[in-house]
Amino acid sequence: MMYGSCYLHLQTALPREESAMLAAKIRRFRAVRAVTVADKRVQIWYREALPIREIQKLAIATVRRVQEAAVTPSERLAGYRRDAIFSLASFAGMEVLKRTSPQLFWSMKVVRSLLVLAIARKFIQNGVQGMVKEHRPNADTLTATAVIASVLAGKPESSLTLLAISNGAEMLTSYAAERARTQISGLLSLDQRYVWLVDGEVERKVPVEQVKAGDIIAAHTGEKIVIDGRIIRGDAAINQASITGESNPAMKHKGMPVYAGSVVEAGELVIAVEKVGKDTSLAHIVHLVEEAQTRKAPVQNFADQMANFLVPISFLGAAIVYGATRDWQRVLNLLFIDFSCGLKLSTATAISAAIGAAAKRGILVKGGNYIEALAETDTVVLDKTGTLTVGVPQIAFVKTAGGVTEKETVLLAASAELHSVHPLAVAIQKYVKEHDWQTPHHKSSKTIVARGMQAEVPDFDGFPGGVIRVGSKKFLRENGIADDAQLDAGLLGKNLLYVARDEKLIGVIGIEDPIRPKMKKTLNQMRRYGIDEIVMLTGDSKAVAQEVARSMDIDSYHAEILPEDKSSYVNKLKQRGTVMMVGDGINDAPALAFADVGVSLGGRQTDIAAESSAVTIHSEDPSRLMEALQLGRRTMDLVQQNFMATILVNSGAMLLGALGKINPLWAAVIHNTATLAVVLNSCRILRPQRKSRLRRRAA
């Protein structure tokens, strides 16, 4: 079979990325073999029958999206403002002419009609496009029909008030919605055009654009950090609210990371640059939020479908009223009112505002669908290590045999574990460092797999050495060492390291991963808020898991499970509710992906967590989990309020209009005021919520 080719001509040239995207979408059609998009022309090579209409729709939609994106919000607002002022001026001019020179006024019927049609050109164009290209009427189709009807009725000036109110309301509504959508853009306004580049002992002021990874810069009090890097020297109090959402400054010291968007409130830092520009965590966050605002929630799709369904009903109502009354005034009343604007704009604004408000609190939500899922969450699943707990093991207590000191026991264990990187060994070394002790060196050491460490330690600081064994009770028992003094009595469920010298047990070191501060309070708040079940998943031992579950009042737990097995537990829980899984975003990735809402808590693994979860909280504070749940519930409450208000107010206005109780001017005022009101109601999400008692959700 021979190949065929055809051309499509576009209204405007597409940017490089959009050209590639359009070509990729066209290639998905089975008949298409190759596509090139260059300038304003699309060339397609194909075999068999080519679905040309569908491809044309795709190309038109792409061009329209590019054209809309090219119009800045300020230009759009200026256009609405200009049309609104011109409409009002024209209406005032006609009224003056009608009163001062009635004969001239009535003789200019054609001029008046053309003027009104010119002012309504945008509404007519969009309304006709909706009918021709999308094969269904939209809100602008209603407005265009109302304008044309007023012209045919011989009263074109009656539409000027509608156009003035519509343009004014569009201006205010666009301003409110755009402000909600662009709240997050404040994160990127670093307002720091220059940095201090450190060259040896000299600091040079250079533009931000000249800084690259590997450079060394200095940051002084009051300055904003514009790169991601690591501190080489210096101490400072850093406000990193743009990343974590926490207003309290964090103390930063040598070796600690700093992020773009942070402000040095007090102190001086010298920083090694690791990431600049679009590679920084801040830029990554903003990109994800902007992308999230394009992902529709199910409630948005419902609003769009409902709005599209109600537009024909307005036409049907107008036709019925005209057939019954032959009164153009009443017909215009119904045509001046539609549900589309209020339903679509208020819902989109609420979801967008929620995503922006969450980001300003350090909660990164990757789509509107997750806002809705947060509102419906009734089951919370938590990983233990690094989520419920801090994730950094610490020595909780030391019990020693008679005649043996705590320092002696810990230092002998530290010497044996000197070269180990096991988290328990790290906890011991940290404890030694905190007490400003010196770890004695050993003559030899070896690792006993799955048991512990064995080392030969010489005498030190007046303490006797010997063959030191550090590990499990089983390890010591295998070497003939018994716990005759019952040092581990009453310590069931604790992580214990047994320390023996030669053939005698000299001490037991208890190591715990402390519970994250505020975690229990957060879980209690969740229960009061209406969360039905809280479950813990962990790879830790059953004894340890039981102890944590008991202390945190967790409903159920599953211990000694592999990371890949966590997803199966999440799937089982999803069968009876909406599940929010909270993990560290690394080994919990499968479970996070399977949950209705996967949440990674903590800022230590920012990049990986952002990719593996639906919601990333760049803070160590677990109370942000409650804030996320509250934000989801609050957003959906506002959406439901807007739905009810839009339908009730517009339905009431349509009824009054059909009965002739109001004129077209008041119909337009009621409709546009209702639309603006519900959009402003959605913008309330951007205001910080006052702390109040949590209300338990009704069953």
C-alpha positions as CSV (number, residue, x, y, z in Angstrom):
1,M,0.0,0.0,0.0
2,M,1.3,3.5,-0.9
3,Y,1.9,6.2,1.7
4,G,-0.1,9.4,1.5
5,S,0.7,12.8,2.8
6,C,-1.3,15.9,3.7
7,Y,-0.7,19.3,5.2
8,L,-2.5,21.3,8.0
9,H,-2.0,25.0,8.3
10,L,-1.9,26.5,11.8
11,Q,-3.1,30.0,12.7
12,T,0.2,30.7,14.5
13,A,3.7,29.1,14.8
14,L,4.0,26.9,17.9
15,P,6.9,27.0,20.4
16,R,9.4,24.2,20.1
17,E,8.0,22.2,23.1
18,E,4.4,22.5,21.9
19,S,5.4,21.5,18.3
20,A,7.0,18.3,19.7
21,M,4.0,17.6,21.9
22,L,1.5,18.1,19.0
23,A,3.6,15.8,16.8
24,A,3.7,13.1,19.5
25,K,-0.1,13.2,20.0
26,I,-0.7,13.0,16.2
27,R,1.6,9.9,16.0
28,R,-0.7,8.0,18.4
29,F,-3.2,7.6,15.6
30,R,-2.8,4.2,14.0
31,A,-2.9,5.4,10.4
32,V,-0.1,8.0,11.0
33,R,3.4,6.9,10.0
34,A,5.4,10.2,10.4
35,V,4.7,13.8,11.4
36,T,6.7,17.1,11.1
37,V,5.6,20.4,12.7
38,A,7.5,23.4,11.4
39,D,6.5,27.0,11.6
40,K,2.7,27.2,10.8
41,R,2.6,23.9,8.9
42,V,2.0,20.3,10.0
43,Q,2.9,17.6,7.4
44,I,1.5,14.1,8.0
45,W,2.5,10.8,6.2
46,Y,-0.1,8.1,6.6
47,R,-1.5,4.8,5.4
48,E,-5.1,3.7,5.3
49,A,-7.9,6.2,6.3
50,L,-6.6,9.3,8.2
51,P,-8.9,10.6,11.0
52,I,-8.4,14.2,9.7
53,R,-11.2,15.8,11.8
54,E,-9.8,14.5,15.1
55,I,-6.3,15.7,14.1
56,Q,-7.7,19.1,13.2
57,K,-9.4,19.4,16.5
58,L,-6.1,18.4,18.3
59,A,-4.2,21.1,16.3
60,I,-6.8,23.8,16.9
61,A,-6.9,23.0,20.7
62,T,-3.1,23.2,20.8
63,V,-3.0,26.6,19.0
64,R,-5.8,28.0,21.2
65,R,-3.9,26.9,24.3
66,V,-0.7,28.6,23.1
67,Q,-2.6,31.8,22.2
68,E,-4.3,31.9,25.6
69,A,-1.0,31.4,27.3
70,A,0.5,34.2,25.3
71,V,-2.0,36.7,26.7
72,T,-0.7,37.7,30.1
73,P,-3.2,38.1,33.1
74,S,-2.5,41.9,33.1
75,E,-3.4,42.2,29.4
76,R,-6.6,40.1,29.9
77,L,-7.6,42.3,32.9
78,A,-6.9,45.5,30.9
79,G,-9.1,44.2,28.0
80,Y,-12.0,43.5,30.3
81,R,-11.6,46.9,32.0
82,R,-11.4,48.7,28.7
83,D,-14.6,47.0,27.4
84,A,-16.4,47.6,30.6
85,I,-15.6,51.3,30.6
86,F,-16.5,51.6,26.9
87,S,-19.8,49.8,27.4
88,L,-20.7,52.2,30.3
89,A,-19.6,55.2,28.3
90,S,-21.7,54.1,25.3
91,F,-24.7,53.5,27.5
92,A,-24.4,56.9,29.1
93,G,-23.9,58.6,25.7
94,M,-27.0,56.9,24.3
95,E,-29.1,57.9,27.3
96,V,-28.0,61.5,27.0
97,L,-28.8,61.5,23.2
98,K,-32.2,59.8,23.8
99,R,-33.1,62.6,26.3
100,T,-31.7,65.6,24.4
101,S,-32.5,64.5,20.8
102,P,-35.0,61.7,20.6
103,Q,-35.4,62.0,16.9
104,L,-31.7,61.6,16.2
105,F,-31.5,58.7,18.7
106,W,-34.2,56.7,16.9
107,S,-32.8,57.4,13.5
108,M,-29.4,55.9,14.5
109,K,-30.8,52.4,15.1
110,V,-28.3,50.7,12.7
111,V,-25.3,52.6,14.3
112,R,-26.5,51.7,17.8
113,S,-26.8,48.0,16.7
114,L,-23.4,47.9,15.1
115,L,-21.8,49.6,18.2
116,V,-23.4,47.0,20.5
117,L,-22.3,44.1,18.3
118,A,-18.7,45.5,18.2
119,I,-18.5,45.7,22.0
120,A,-19.9,42.1,22.2
121,R,-17.4,40.8,19.6
122,K,-15.5,38.6,22.1
123,F,-18.7,37.0,23.5
124,I,-20.0,36.4,20.0
125,Q,-16.7,34.9,18.8
126,N,-16.4,32.5,21.7
127,G,-20.1,31.6,21.6
128,V,-20.0,30.7,17.9
129,Q,-16.7,28.8,18.4
130,G,-18.4,26.7,21.1
131,M,-21.2,25.8,18.7
132,V,-19.0,25.2,15.6
133,K,-15.9,23.5,17.0
134,E,-17.2,21.9,20.2
135,H,-20.7,21.3,19.0
136,R,-22.3,22.6,22.1
137,P,-23.3,26.0,23.6
138,N,-21.4,27.6,26.4
139,A,-21.8,30.6,28.6
140,D,-20.7,33.0,25.9
141,T,-23.2,31.5,23.5
142,L,-25.9,32.6,26.0
143,T,-24.5,36.1,26.2
144,A,-24.1,36.4,22.4
145,T,-27.7,35.2,21.9
146,A,-29.0,37.7,24.4
147,V,-27.1,40.5,22.6
148,I,-28.4,39.5,19.2
149,A,-31.9,39.1,20.5
150,S,-31.8,42.6,21.9
151,V,-30.6,43.9,18.5
152,L,-33.4,42.1,16.7
153,A,-35.9,43.4,19.2
154,G,-34.9,46.9,18.3
155,K,-33.4,47.7,21.7
156,P,-29.6,47.2,21.3
157,E,-28.8,49.6,24.1
158,S,-30.4,47.2,26.6
159,S,-27.5,44.9,26.1
160,L,-24.9,47.6,26.9
161,T,-25.7,47.2,30.6
162,L,-25.3,43.5,30.3
163,L,-22.0,43.9,28.5
164,A,-20.7,46.5,31.0
165,I,-21.7,44.3,34.0
166,S,-20.3,41.1,32.3
167,N,-17.0,42.7,31.5
168,G,-16.7,44.3,34.9
169,A,-17.5,41.0,36.6
170,E,-15.1,39.1,34.3
171,M,-12.4,41.6,35.2
172,L,-12.9,41.2,39.0
173,T,-13.4,37.4,38.7
174,S,-10.2,37.0,36.6
175,Y,-8.3,39.2,39.1
176,A,-9.5,37.1,42.1
177,A,-8.8,33.8,40.3
178,E,-5.4,34.8,39.0
179,R,-4.4,36.1,42.4
180,A,-5.3,32.7,43.9
181,R,-3.4,30.8,41.2
182,T,-0.3,33.0,41.5
183,Q,0.1,32.9,45.3
184,I,2.9,30.3,44.9
185,S,4.9,32.5,42.5
186,G,6.0,34.5,45.5
187,L,8.3,31.6,46.3
188,L,10.4,32.3,43.2
189,S,10.7,36.0,43.7
190,L,14.1,35.7,45.3
191,D,14.7,39.5,45.0
192,Q,18.4,38.9,45.1
193,R,20.1,39.9,41.9
194,Y,23.7,39.7,43.2
195,V,25.7,37.4,45.5
196,W,29.1,37.6,47.2
197,L,31.4,35.2,45.4
198,V,34.4,34.1,47.6
199,D,37.7,34.1,45.7
200,G,40.4,33.1,48.2
201,E,40.1,35.7,51.0
202,V,38.3,38.2,48.8
203,E,34.5,38.6,48.3
204,R,33.3,39.9,44.9
205,K,29.8,41.0,44.1
206,V,28.6,39.2,41.0
207,P,25.2,38.7,39.3
208,V,23.3,35.5,40.3
209,E,23.5,34.2,36.7
210,Q,27.3,33.9,36.9
211,V,27.2,31.5,39.9
212,K,27.7,27.8,39.1
213,A,27.9,24.5,41.0
214,G,31.3,24.2,42.7
215,D,31.6,28.0,43.5
216,I,31.8,29.3,47.0
217,I,29.6,32.2,48.1
218,A,29.1,34.2,51.3
219,A,25.7,35.1,52.8
220,H,25.3,37.8,55.3
221,T,22.6,38.9,57.7
222,G,19.4,40.0,55.9
223,E,20.4,38.5,52.6
224,K,18.4,35.8,50.8
225,I,20.2,32.6,49.7
226,V,19.7,32.0,46.0
227,I,21.3,28.6,45.6
228,D,21.2,25.1,47.2
229,G,24.5,24.3,48.9
230,R,26.3,23.1,52.0
231,I,27.8,25.3,54.7
232,I,31.6,25.3,54.8
233,R,31.9,27.6,57.8
234,G,29.9,29.9,59.9
235,D,26.8,29.8,62.1
236,A,23.4,31.5,61.3
237,A,19.7,31.6,62.1
238,I,18.0,30.8,58.8
239,N,14.3,31.4,57.9
240,Q,13.5,28.6,55.4
241,A,9.7,29.0,55.3
242,S,9.8,28.8,51.5
243,I,10.8,25.2,51.8
244,T,9.4,23.9,55.1
245,G,6.6,26.5,55.7
246,E,7.9,27.0,59.3
247,S,8.2,30.6,60.4
248,N,10.6,29.9,63.2
249,P,14.3,30.2,62.1
250,A,16.5,27.1,62.0
251,M,20.1,27.2,63.4
252,K,22.5,26.2,60.7
253,H,26.2,25.1,61.2
254,K,29.1,23.7,59.3
255,G,28.2,20.8,57.1
256,M,24.4,21.4,57.1
257,P,22.5,22.1,53.9
258,V,20.8,25.4,52.9
259,Y,18.2,26.0,50.2
260,A,17.4,28.7,47.8
261,G,14.7,31.1,49.1
262,S,16.0,30.9,52.7
263,V,16.8,34.2,54.5
264,V,19.8,34.7,56.8
265,E,18.2,36.4,59.8
266,A,21.3,36.5,61.9
267,G,24.9,35.4,61.4
268,E,27.3,34.9,58.4
269,L,27.8,31.8,56.2
270,V,30.2,30.6,53.6
271,I,28.5,28.1,51.4
272,A,29.7,25.6,48.7
273,V,27.3,25.9,45.8
274,E,25.6,22.6,44.8
275,K,22.6,23.6,42.7
276,V,21.6,26.8,40.9
277,G,18.7,28.2,39.0
278,K,16.1,25.6,37.8
279,D,18.0,22.7,39.6
280,T,17.3,24.1,43.1
281,S,14.8,22.5,45.5
282,L,12.8,25.7,45.4
283,A,12.5,25.8,41.6
284,H,11.6,22.1,41.7
285,I,8.8,22.8,44.2
286,V,7.4,25.7,42.2
287,H,7.5,23.6,39.0
288,L,5.6,20.7,40.7
289,V,2.9,23.1,42.1
290,E,2.4,24.8,38.7
291,E,2.0,21.3,37.2
292,A,-0.3,20.3,39.9
293,Q,-2.7,23.2,39.2
294,T,-3.3,21.7,35.7
295,R,-4.4,18.4,37.1
296,K,-8.2,18.4,37.6
297,A,-9.9,17.0,40.6
298,P,-13.0,14.7,40.0
299,V,-15.1,17.5,41.4
300,Q,-13.8,19.9,38.6
301,N,-14.8,17.4,35.9
302,F,-18.2,17.2,37.6
303,A,-18.6,21.0,37.6
304,D,-17.6,21.2,33.9
305,Q,-20.1,18.5,32.9
306,M,-22.9,20.0,35.1
307,A,-22.2,23.5,33.6
308,N,-22.3,22.2,30.1
309,F,-25.5,20.4,30.8
310,L,-27.2,23.5,32.3
311,V,-26.5,25.8,29.4
312,P,-29.0,24.1,27.0
313,I,-31.5,24.3,29.8
314,S,-31.2,28.1,29.8
315,F,-32.0,28.1,26.1
316,L,-34.9,25.7,26.6
317,G,-36.3,27.9,29.3
318,A,-36.0,31.0,27.1
319,A,-37.8,29.2,24.3
320,I,-40.6,28.1,26.6
321,V,-41.0,31.6,28.0
322,Y,-41.1,33.2,24.6
323,G,-43.6,30.7,23.4
324,A,-45.8,31.4,26.4
325,T,-45.5,35.1,26.7
326,R,-44.0,36.5,23.4
327,D,-42.2,38.9,25.8
328,W,-38.6,39.6,24.7
329,Q,-37.9,41.2,28.1
330,R,-38.5,37.9,29.9
331,V,-36.5,36.0,27.3
332,L,-33.5,38.3,27.8
333,N,-33.8,37.7,31.6
334,L,-33.2,34.0,31.0
335,L,-30.5,34.5,28.5
336,F,-28.6,36.9,30.8
337,I,-28.3,34.1,33.4
338,D,-26.1,31.0,33.3
339,F,-24.7,28.5,35.7
340,S,-21.5,27.8,33.9
341,C,-19.3,30.7,35.1
342,G,-20.1,30.2,38.8
343,L,-19.6,26.4,38.8
344,K,-16.4,26.2,36.7
345,L,-14.6,29.3,38.0
346,S,-15.3,28.8,41.7
347,T,-14.3,25.2,41.6
348,A,-11.1,25.7,39.7
349,T,-10.2,28.7,41.9
350,A,-10.8,26.7,45.1
351,I,-8.6,23.8,44.0
352,S,-5.8,26.1,42.7
353,A,-6.0,28.3,45.9
354,A,-5.8,25.1,48.0
355,I,-2.6,23.9,46.2
356,G,-1.0,27.4,46.6
357,A,-2.0,27.8,50.2
358,A,-0.6,24.3,51.0
359,A,2.7,25.1,49.3
360,K,3.1,28.2,51.3
361,R,2.9,26.0,54.4
362,G,5.5,23.6,53.1
363,I,2.9,21.0,51.9
364,L,3.4,20.2,48.3
365,V,0.3,18.7,46.7
366,K,0.8,17.2,43.2
367,G,-2.7,17.6,41.9
368,G,-6.3,18.7,42.6
369,N,-7.4,15.1,42.7
370,Y,-5.3,14.7,45.9
371,I,-7.0,17.7,47.5
372,E,-10.3,15.9,47.1
373,A,-8.8,12.6,48.3
374,L,-7.5,14.3,51.5
375,A,-11.0,15.5,52.2
376,E,-12.4,11.9,52.0
377,T,-9.6,10.2,53.9
378,D,-10.8,7.9,56.7
379,T,-7.8,5.6,57.2
380,V,-4.2,6.6,57.9
381,V,-1.3,4.2,57.5
382,L,2.1,5.1,59.0
383,D,5.6,3.8,58.5
384,K,7.4,3.5,61.8
385,T,11.1,4.3,61.3
386,G,11.6,7.9,60.2
387,T,7.9,8.7,60.2
388,L,6.4,7.8,63.6
389,T,9.9,8.0,65.0
390,V,12.7,10.4,64.3
391,G,14.7,7.8,62.4
392,V,17.9,8.4,64.4
393,P,18.6,5.7,67.1
394,Q,19.8,7.0,70.4
395,I,21.0,5.5,73.7
396,A,18.0,5.5,76.0
397,F,19.6,3.8,79.1
398,V,22.6,1.8,80.3
399,K,22.3,-1.0,82.9
400,T,25.5,-2.4,84.3
401,A,26.7,-5.3,86.5
402,G,28.0,-4.7,89.9
403,G,31.3,-2.8,90.1
404,V,31.1,-1.7,86.5
405,T,30.4,2.0,85.5
406,E,28.3,3.3,82.7
407,K,31.3,5.0,81.1
408,E,33.3,1.8,81.2
409,T,30.5,-0.2,79.5
410,V,29.8,2.4,76.8
411,L,33.5,3.0,75.9
412,L,34.2,-0.7,75.6
413,A,31.2,-1.1,73.3
414,A,32.3,2.0,71.3
415,S,35.8,0.6,70.9
416,A,34.4,-2.7,69.5
417,E,32.0,-0.9,67.2
418,L,34.5,1.8,66.2
419,H,34.6,0.9,62.5
420,S,30.9,-0.2,62.2
421,V,28.4,1.8,60.2
422,H,25.4,0.1,61.7
423,P,22.8,2.6,63.1
424,L,23.2,1.1,66.6
425,A,27.0,1.6,66.4
426,V,26.5,5.2,65.2
427,A,24.2,5.8,68.2
428,I,26.9,4.6,70.6
429,Q,29.6,6.8,68.9
430,K,27.2,9.8,69.1
431,Y,26.6,9.2,72.8
432,V,30.4,9.1,73.4
433,K,30.9,12.4,71.5
434,E,28.0,14.1,73.4
435,H,29.7,13.2,76.7
436,D,33.1,14.4,75.4
437,W,34.7,11.0,76.0
438,Q,37.5,9.5,74.0
439,T,36.9,6.1,72.4
440,P,39.8,3.7,73.1
441,H,41.4,1.9,70.2
442,H,41.3,-1.9,69.9
443,K,44.0,-4.3,68.9
444,S,41.7,-6.3,66.6
445,S,38.0,-6.5,65.7
446,K,35.8,-8.7,63.6
447,T,32.1,-8.7,62.6
448,I,30.1,-11.7,63.4
449,V,27.3,-11.6,60.8
450,A,23.8,-11.4,62.3
451,R,25.2,-11.5,65.8
452,G,27.4,-8.5,66.6
453,M,31.1,-7.4,67.0
454,Q,34.0,-9.0,68.7
455,A,37.2,-7.0,69.5
456,E,40.3,-7.2,71.7
457,V,40.6,-4.0,73.7
458,P,43.7,-3.1,75.8
459,D,43.4,-1.5,79.3
460,F,42.6,2.3,79.1
461,D,42.1,5.2,81.6
462,G,42.2,2.8,84.6
463,F,39.6,0.5,83.1
464,P,40.5,-3.2,82.3
465,G,40.2,-4.4,78.7
466,G,39.9,-7.9,77.3
467,V,37.9,-9.7,74.7
468,I,34.8,-7.5,74.2
469,R,31.7,-8.9,72.6
470,V,28.8,-6.5,71.7
471,G,25.6,-7.8,70.1
472,S,22.5,-9.9,70.7
473,K,21.7,-12.1,73.7
474,K,21.9,-15.1,71.3
475,F,25.5,-14.0,70.3
476,L,26.6,-14.1,74.0
477,R,24.8,-17.3,74.7
478,E,26.6,-19.0,71.8
479,N,29.8,-18.0,73.5
480,G,28.9,-19.4,76.9
481,I,28.0,-16.1,78.4
482,A,24.8,-15.9,80.5
483,D,22.9,-13.0,82.0
484,D,23.1,-14.3,85.6
485,A,22.3,-10.8,87.0
486,Q,19.1,-10.6,84.9
487,L,20.1,-7.2,83.5
488,D,17.4,-7.3,80.9
489,A,14.6,-8.0,83.3
490,G,11.5,-5.9,82.4
491,L,13.0,-4.7,79.1
492,L,11.0,-6.7,76.7
493,G,10.3,-4.9,73.5
494,K,13.4,-2.7,73.7
495,N,16.3,-2.7,71.3
496,L,19.1,-4.1,73.5
497,L,22.9,-4.4,73.0
498,Y,24.6,-6.8,75.3
499,V,28.2,-6.0,76.3
500,A,30.5,-8.7,77.6
501,R,34.1,-8.7,78.7
502,D,35.9,-12.0,78.4
503,E,33.4,-14.5,79.8
504,K,31.2,-12.1,81.8
505,L,28.2,-9.9,80.9
506,I,29.0,-6.3,82.2
507,G,26.1,-4.3,80.8
508,V,23.1,-3.8,78.6
509,I,22.7,-0.7,76.4
510,G,19.1,0.2,75.5
511,I,18.9,1.9,72.1
512,E,15.6,3.6,71.0
513,D,14.5,5.5,68.0
514,P,12.6,8.3,69.8
515,I,9.0,9.0,68.8
516,R,8.8,12.2,66.6
517,P,7.7,15.2,68.8
518,K,4.0,16.1,68.5
519,M,3.2,12.8,66.7
520,K,0.9,11.4,69.4
521,K,-0.9,14.8,69.7
522,T,-1.4,14.7,65.9
523,L,-2.8,11.2,65.9
524,N,-5.2,12.2,68.7
525,Q,-6.3,15.2,66.6
526,M,-6.9,12.9,63.6
527,R,-9.2,10.7,65.6
528,R,-11.2,13.7,66.8
529,Y,-11.3,14.9,63.3
530,G,-13.0,11.7,62.0
531,I,-10.2,9.4,61.0
532,D,-11.6,5.9,61.7
533,E,-8.5,3.8,61.7
534,I,-4.8,4.4,62.2
535,V,-2.4,1.5,61.2
536,M,1.4,1.2,61.6
537,L,3.6,-0.8,59.2
538,T,7.2,-1.7,60.1
539,G,10.0,-4.0,59.3
540,D,11.0,-3.9,62.9
541,S,10.5,-6.8,65.4
542,K,7.0,-7.5,66.7
543,A,8.1,-6.7,70.3
544,V,9.3,-3.2,69.3
545,A,6.3,-2.6,67.1
546,Q,4.0,-3.6,69.9
547,E,5.6,-1.2,72.3
548,V,5.4,1.7,69.9
549,A,1.7,0.9,69.0
550,R,0.8,0.7,72.7
551,S,2.5,4.0,73.6
552,M,0.9,5.8,70.6
553,D,-2.6,4.1,71.0
554,I,-2.4,2.9,67.4
555,D,-5.4,0.7,66.3
556,S,-3.4,-2.0,64.6
557,Y,0.1,-2.8,63.4
558,H,2.0,-5.2,61.1
559,A,5.6,-5.9,62.0
560,E,8.6,-7.7,60.3
561,I,7.3,-6.9,56.8
562,L,9.4,-6.0,53.8
563,P,9.0,-2.6,52.0
564,E,7.5,-4.3,48.9
565,D,4.9,-6.1,51.1
566,K,3.6,-2.8,52.5
567,S,1.7,-2.1,49.3
568,S,-0.4,-5.3,49.7
569,Y,-1.6,-4.1,53.2
570,V,-2.4,-0.7,51.7
571,N,-4.5,-2.3,49.0
572,K,-6.4,-4.4,51.5
573,L,-7.3,-1.2,53.5
574,K,-8.4,0.6,50.3
575,Q,-11.2,-1.9,49.9
576,R,-13.0,-0.5,52.9
577,G,-12.0,3.2,52.8
578,T,-9.9,6.1,51.5
579,V,-6.3,5.5,52.6
580,M,-3.6,8.1,53.3
581,M,-0.1,6.4,53.6
582,V,2.6,8.4,55.4
583,G,6.2,7.3,54.8
584,D,9.7,8.5,54.2
585,G,9.4,8.5,50.4
586,I,12.2,6.0,49.7
587,N,11.7,2.4,50.7
588,D,8.0,3.1,51.2
589,A,7.6,4.1,47.5
590,P,5.4,1.2,46.4
591,A,2.9,1.7,49.3
592,L,2.9,5.5,48.7
593,A,2.0,4.9,45.1
594,F,-0.8,2.4,45.8
595,A,-2.5,4.6,48.5
596,D,-5.2,7.1,47.6
597,V,-2.9,9.8,49.0
598,G,0.8,9.0,49.5
599,V,2.5,11.5,51.9
600,S,6.2,11.8,52.6
601,L,7.0,13.6,55.9
602,G,10.3,15.3,56.5
603,G,12.8,17.3,54.5
604,R,15.8,15.0,54.6
605,Q,15.0,13.2,51.3
606,T,13.3,16.1,49.4
607,D,14.0,15.1,45.8
608,I,13.2,11.3,46.1
609,A,10.1,12.0,48.3
610,A,8.7,14.5,45.9
611,E,8.8,11.9,43.1
612,S,7.4,9.0,45.0
613,S,4.5,10.6,46.8
614,A,1.3,12.6,46.0
615,V,1.9,15.0,48.9
616,T,5.4,16.0,50.2
617,I,5.7,17.8,53.5
618,H,9.0,19.6,53.7
619,S,8.9,19.8,57.5
620,E,9.7,17.5,60.4
621,D,6.5,18.7,62.2
622,P,3.8,16.0,62.0
623,S,1.1,18.5,62.7
624,R,1.3,19.4,59.0
625,L,-0.5,16.1,58.4
626,M,-3.5,17.5,60.2
627,E,-3.2,20.8,58.2
628,A,-3.2,18.8,55.0
629,L,-6.4,16.9,56.0
630,Q,-8.1,20.1,57.2
631,L,-7.2,21.9,54.0
632,G,-8.7,19.1,51.9
633,R,-11.9,19.1,54.0
634,R,-12.1,22.9,54.0
635,T,-11.7,23.1,50.2
636,M,-14.4,20.6,49.5
637,D,-16.7,22.3,51.9
638,L,-16.3,25.6,50.1
639,V,-16.8,23.9,46.7
640,Q,-20.1,22.4,48.0
641,Q,-21.1,25.9,49.3
642,N,-20.4,27.4,45.9
643,F,-22.4,24.7,44.1
644,M,-25.4,25.3,46.3
645,A,-25.1,29.1,46.1
646,T,-24.7,29.2,42.3
647,I,-27.6,26.9,41.6
648,L,-30.0,28.5,44.2
649,V,-29.3,32.1,43.3
650,N,-29.3,31.7,39.5
651,S,-32.4,29.4,39.6
652,G,-34.2,32.0,41.7
653,A,-33.2,34.8,39.3
654,M,-34.4,32.7,36.3
655,L,-37.7,32.2,38.0
656,L,-38.2,35.9,38.8
657,G,-37.1,36.7,35.2
658,A,-39.6,34.3,33.7
659,L,-42.4,35.7,35.8
660,G,-41.4,39.3,34.8
661,K,-40.6,40.4,38.3
662,I,-37.1,41.7,37.3
663,N,-35.7,43.3,34.2
664,P,-32.6,42.2,32.2
665,L,-30.4,44.6,34.0
666,W,-31.2,43.1,37.4
667,A,-30.9,39.6,35.9
668,A,-27.4,40.4,34.7
669,V,-26.5,42.0,38.1
670,I,-27.7,39.0,40.1
671,H,-25.9,36.5,37.9
672,N,-22.6,38.3,37.8
673,T,-22.6,39.2,41.5
674,A,-23.3,35.5,42.3
675,T,-20.4,34.4,40.1
676,L,-18.0,37.0,41.7
677,A,-19.2,36.0,45.2
678,V,-18.5,32.3,44.8
679,V,-15.0,33.0,43.3
680,L,-14.2,35.3,46.3
681,N,-15.5,32.6,48.6
682,S,-13.0,30.2,47.1
683,C,-10.2,32.7,47.6
684,R,-10.9,32.5,51.4
685,I,-8.7,29.3,51.4
686,L,-5.7,31.7,51.0
687,R,-6.4,33.2,54.4
688,P,-4.8,31.5,57.4
689,Q,-7.4,29.5,59.3
690,R,-8.0,30.5,62.9
691,K,-7.2,27.7,65.3
692,S,-10.4,26.2,66.6
693,R,-11.6,23.1,68.2
694,L,-11.7,20.2,65.8
695,R,-15.1,19.0,64.9
696,R,-15.7,15.3,64.5
697,R,-17.0,14.5,61.1
698,A,-20.5,13.2,61.0
699,A,-20.6,9.5,60.2
